Amino acid sequence: MSAMTRRGFLAAAGTLAAAAAASACGGGGGSGGGASLTWWDHQNQLQKAKAEIFAAYAKTPGGVPVQYTYYNPAKMGQALQLAKQSDQLPDIHSNAGLKLPAAALVAAGWAQPLNLSEEATARVKDSLVEGVHVFDGKIYAFPIFSHQVYVAVNWFNTELVGRAGLDPQAPPKTYDEFRAAARAVQRSAGEGTYGWVWNIGMPDRLGEQVHDLAQAAGFAGGQGRLYESGEYAFHADEYLDVIEFLVSLRQDKVLVPGSNSWVDDVARARWTAGLAAYYFDGPWCPGVALQEMPEFGEKLGVGPMLVPDAGTAVATYHVPQPGDYWLSPTTKHAQAANTLLSDHFATPGYSRRVAETMSQPPRDIDVVEQSQAHPAYKKLIGWFRESVHLAPDPIAGNADIQQVQIASKPVRPTLGDIVQGALTGDVTDVRAALTKLSSDTAKDRDRAIAEAGKKGAKVSLDDYAFPNWKPGKDYTRPMYDER
């Protein structure tokens, strides 16, 4: 874990103090001590569902109160780091903002194994991967979401679009169509309303979204790595084209001024208030937006992820979902925590709650169509089922790769940093920056493989190559053995 900056430490300290104060009032946060469970996560749109679950659980025999604290993803990591340093980790937490893979976090003492019931283990078993959820044969976490997801969704205000003479039922699909639509909305709306807003103050989120856009543009890999060869190619044309498209929106002046520092909560609130017509966000967007402004549901529209050229079908790839809820090694309430997770969060009922709250698609994605979710959300999940395929994951093919992950070091600037810099004008030679990122990432992987090898791990570059991968297809379990 990299050291926190002084500014980051003070910010996290203030956040932790606020959480502790809320905990004293029964609102959540604070240490794992006391006759209650503490739970921190970044899942804004699931707060109501969890509040209902926590209230029901507290009334069951052996149940205890749960003090819950929500953190914006941009703040969560710092708060967790400070909590661990001061031995105040919550009993259960998500890992948002911790910039290390699960294997490294487990090795560093961030979590202990779960002891789920037999029924819960059977329900989640098919979604577990050694080195992602399971370590040394023990379950540490399980996913609550489906892998069929992308986070660069084109959400829009149907009212503003309609006023511009555009058809809300035929949203833009290509870069050029989007640029034209954003300019048209801005011209028709007049001063004070813009074509597009984005969460540019969140470089990690920017990176995730650009990875997805690059796949939709034809990049034959994920996270900058080509599936067939295992080589890093952040500098591929698909990435460059995506970033050039985003920069063109700033040059067109359809981007809301001042949004360079905005996180998603701020950008989304401005968007629902009518400041801009279009907003790129994940599937959780309506779950958060309509929670704050239910009336916006009448204006909510959705379009598929954008592609460079007309006629290109969206195809993206996603590795198995990571675990969501992790048990602190210092908790004094492990039995209560395991009962809570087994009886309420590893169930089909929780998948239905996830669908109703319009978060990411639930692990049991089939429940969405029968849910009471907004029609735009249902439409999006239908696209996910058609266009998102299971990606090859090196660690699923060789669990020893977790030792490489532990030995890996963060490479900076990240893709998100480069995208942010391109939008603010701080990065002028994008291709050079992306080429360096490819080179630096490959070098760190080589170093980490060598270091892991010295400790007994049997890993090579071949473990990152999947020559039998096919575009538009799931990479299934038997294919790992057929390479």
N, C-alpha and C positions, 0 to 999 in steps of 0.2 A: 504494500500500500504506500503510495507516494505521500510525502509529508504535506500537511495542510499549510497554506499560506497564513500569515498573521491575520489578514483581512478575513479569509475564509474561516479561521478558527473563531474570531470574534463574532462573525455572523452566525456560525453554528452554535456558539455558546448562547447567544441571544435567543435563538430558536429553541434550544434545549431548555433554557430557563422558562420560556413562555409555555412550553409543553408541560414542564413540571408544575407551573402555576395552574394550568388547566387541570392537571391530574389532581391537584389538591382540592379542586372544586368539583371533581367527579367527571371532568371532561376528557380525560385521557392523557397519555404520555407518562414520562418519568421512569423510574427504575422498576425492576421486576419484583421488588419486595412488596409486602403487604398482602392482605387477604383478597387479592384480585389479580386478574391477568392484565398485562399491558400489551397493546397491539399497535404497531405503527405500520402504515403503508401509504402508497401514493395513488390508490385507486379511488379517485374522487367520486366517480359515478356509481360506485358500489357502496357508498357510505350508508345509505338508507337500508339497503338489504342487510348489511352487516349489523346495523343497529337493531333490526328486528331479530336477527339470529342471536345476537348477544343477549338481548332481553329474554328471549325464550330459553336460552341455555342457562342463564343465571337462576331460572326458576326450577330447573330439573334437579333431581337428587344428585348431590355431589357437584352441582354447577356452582360457579363463582362469578361475580361481576367482572366485566371486561371494560377496561378503560382504553378508549380508542383515540388515536391521533392521526390525522391526515397531514401529509407533507406534499407540497408540490415536488415533482420529480427533480427539479433543479436544486432543491434544498435538502432532499432526503439523504443523499450520500454524506454530506458534511455533518448532518445531525447524528447519523449513525456512527461516523468515525469518532466524534466527540463523546458519544455515549459509551462506546467501547473503551476509549481511553480512560474514562472516569468510572468504568464498571457499572454503567447504568443502562445497558442494553435492555430494550423491552423484551418481554417473554417471547413474543412472536413478531416477526417483521418481514417486509419485503426487502429486496436488495437493490432497489432503484438508486442509481447514483454511485454505487460502489463499482469502480472501474476495473474489476478483476473477475475472471470466470469463476463459476461455482466451485470448481476443484480447488482453486487457490484460496477462496474464502473458507472452505471447509478445512483446508490444511492450516490456515492461519487462526483457527479457533473461533470462527464466527457463528458456528452452528453445531448442534448435536443431532444424532439420528432421531427420527420419529419412531413411535411405537403405535402405529395405526392398528385398528381392529382388523380382524381377518376379512370382514365384509368390505371395509374401505380399501384394504390392500388389493382385493380382487377387482374392485371397480376401477382403480387407477393403474393397474399393472401394465396394461397394454400401452400406456403412454410414458412409461419410465425407460430411461436410457442410462446405462452404467457410465459414470463420468459426468453426467448432467444432473441426474436426480439421485442416483445410487452410487455410493462410494464404499468400497470394501464389502459389497454385498448388503449394505444397510441403506434404507430409504431415508433421505434427508429432506426431500420436498417432492411435491407433485404439481403438475400444471393444472390450472383451472380453465385455460383457454385452448382453443383449437390452433393448430399450426396454419390453418388456411386463413391468412390475414396479410394485408399490407397496410402501411400507415400513411401513404401519400394520396389520400382520397380528396377529390375535388368537391368540397361542399359549397353550396351557394344559396344566396337569398333570391328566391323565386320572384319576389315582388320587384326588386331592383332589376332583375334580368328581364322580366316582362315589360317594365316601363321602357326599357331600351329597345323594345321591338324584337327581342330574342325569344325563342321558344323554350320555356323551362323544361319541356319534355324531351328536348334534343340538346343537351348540354354539349359544350365543346369536347372533342376527343383528342385533337392534336395540338401541338405547341402553337402553330399559326392560328388555329381557330380560337384558342384560349386568348392569345394576345389581342386578336380582333374583338373578341367578346368583352374583355376587360376594358379596352379603350372605348367601346360603344357604351357600356354602362356608365363610365366616367363622364363621357360627353353628355349623356342624357340626364344624369342625376344632378349635374351642376356642381358648384364649388362646395367643398366640404365632404364629398362622397367620392370614394376611390374604387378602382377596379379590384384590388387584391390586397390582402393582409396576410402576414405569416409570422411565426414565432422565431424570429431571427436571433433572439437572445438565448436560444437553447441549442448550442452547437451539436450536442449529442443527438437531439431529435432531428436536426437538419441532416446529419449523417445517415440516420436510419431512413429518412424519407428519400434522400438522393440514391441510396442503395436500391430502394424499391423502384424508383423512376428509371434507374439505369437498367435494371432487369427488364422493365416494360419496354425500354428502348432497344432491347436485344442482347444485353450483356449476358453471356453464357456462364454465369457463375453467381456467387453471392459474397457480400462483404469484401468486394474487391478481388476475390480469388476465383480464377477460372476452374470450373468443376472438372473438366477432362484432364487438364495438365497439372492443376494445383498451383500454378504460377499466379503471382499477384499482378494485377493489371488495372490499378486505379486510374492509370493514364489512358485507358482505352477510350476510343471515340465516344462510346455511349455515355460515359461519365462526363466527358468534356462537353458533349452536346446538351446534356441536362443542365449543367452549370451555366453554359452560355445562354440557354433559354431563360433561366431564372434571372440572370443579370440583365437580359433584354427587357424584362418586366420593370426593373428599376430604371433602366434607360428610357423606357416608354413613360415613366412617371406615373404608372398606375399603382405603384406600391405606396401604402400609407406612410407619409413622412413621420419619422420618429420611431418607427417600429423596429429599428435595428437592435434595440435592447429588450424588446418585449418577449416574455415567456408565454406559453400557450394560454394560461388563464387570462392574461391581459389581452392578447390578440383575439382570442375567442369572444371575450366580452365586448370588445370594440366591434367585432364583426356582427354579432347578434343585435347590437345597438344601431346597425345600419351604416356604419362608417365605411364599409367595403362590401362588394358583392360576393367575392370569391375568397375562400380560405382553405388551405391544404392542411388536413389533420387526419388523425386515425379514425377508426370506426367508433371510438368512444365519444366522438364529438357531440352527437345528439344527446347521449346520456348525460353529459356535463351541461351542455347549453340549455336543454329543456328543463333541467333541474333548477337552473337559475332563472330562466325566462320561458315558462311553459307556452306562452302565447306565440313564441317564435316558431313553434311546430307548424303553424299554418304557412310559413314562408320557407320551410326547410326543403332544400333540393339537394340531390347528389348526382355526381357524374363519375364515370370510371376513371382510373388513373390515366393520365395523359400519355400519349405516344408521339414520336416524331412525325410519323407519316400516316395519312389516311389509309384505312384498310388493314392496318396492323392490329392483330388481336393481342390483347394484354395477356402475358404469361409471366408469372413470377414464381419464385421458389422459396420455401421457408423450411428451416431445420426444425426438429421437434421443439416444442415450446419449453422454456426453462421452468423450474419450480417457482412457485409464487410465495409461499409462506414458510418461513424458516424458524426453527426453534432455538432460542438462545442457549448457549452452554451454561449460563449462570442462572437460568430460571429455577425458581423454587416450586414451580407448579407444573412440572412436566406431565404428570398424569392428567391434570385438568386440561392442559393444552392439547394433548393427544386425543382426548375424548371430544373436545370441541371440534378439532379438525376432522376426526373420523365421522362423527355423527352429523355434521352440518356442512362441511366444505368439500368432502370427497363423495358427494351424492348427486344423483340426477336432479334432485330438487334445487341444488345450488346452480347447476347449469341453467335451469329455467329462470332462476333469479338473475343470473348474469345476462341472459337474453332480454329479460324484461327491463333491465336497467341500461341496455344498449351500450354495453362495454365492448371489449374485444369479443369476437364470437366465442361461445363457450366450448369446452372440451367436447360435449355432446352437441355438435352444431345442428343436428336435425331438429332440435326443439325450437329453433328460432321461428320457423314458418308458422308454428301454432301459437306463438307468443303474442302479447299485446304491444310489441315494439312498433315504432313509427314505420310507415310504409317505406320511407327512404332507407331506413336501416335494413329492413327485410330485403329490399332490392340489392343493397350493397352486399349482404351476406350471400345472396344468390350468385353474384359475380365472383365472390371469393371461392365458392364451391366449384365454379367452372374454371377459374383462371389461376388458382394458387396450388402449386404442386409440392409434394414433400421433397426436400432437397437432401442430397447426400451430406452427412455430417461426419467428419473425420473421427471424432471421438466415439461415434456409434460403431465404427469399423475397427477401432483399436483403442481400448480403454486406457492404454498407457499414455495416450496423448494428453490426458489430464496432467501428467507430470511436465509436459511441455508447456501447458497453460500456466502451471504454477511458476515455471521458470521464466515465462515471458514478461516483458516490461512494456509499459504503455509507450506507443510511438506517437510523437507529437511533432508538428501539428497534426491533429486527426483530420479525417475527411470533413467532419462538421466544422472544424476550425477553418479549413480552406474555403468551404462554401460560404461561411459567415464573412470571411475576409474578402471574398469575391464580391459579395453583395454590399459590403461597406466601402469597397474600393481599396482596402488595405493589401489585398493580393491581386496583383496585376497580371502575372504570368501564371495562369491556372495550370496549364499543361506541365510546366516545370515543377510546380508544387506537387501535382499528382504523381509525376514520375518519381520524384524524391520519396513520396510516401510509399510507392510500390517498392522501391529499392530498400528503404529503411525497414519496412515491415518484413521483407524477405530476409534481410540480414538478421533481424531479431529472432525470426523463426529458426534460422540456421543455428544461431547461438543457443537458443533455448533447447533445440533438439540435442545438440551436443552436450549441454549441461544435464539434460534429463538422462541421456545415455550413460553418463558417468555414474548416475545413481541407480542404474539397472533397467531403465525403461528401454523397451525395444521399439523404436520409432524411426522412421525414415521419411524422406520427402514423398516416397511412393504412397504413404498412408494418406496424403492429401490429394491424390489424383484418382479420378473416377472415370477411366476411359470408356466405360459402358454406360455412362449417363446419356440420356436422350432428352432433348428439349420437349417441353410440353407433357412430360410423363413424371409420375411419382418414382422416387428412388426407394424401392422396397427393401425389406430386411434381407431376402435371399441374394440381392444384387451385390451386397458387400462381399459375399463369399465367391461370387462369380467373376470378380475382377481379374 
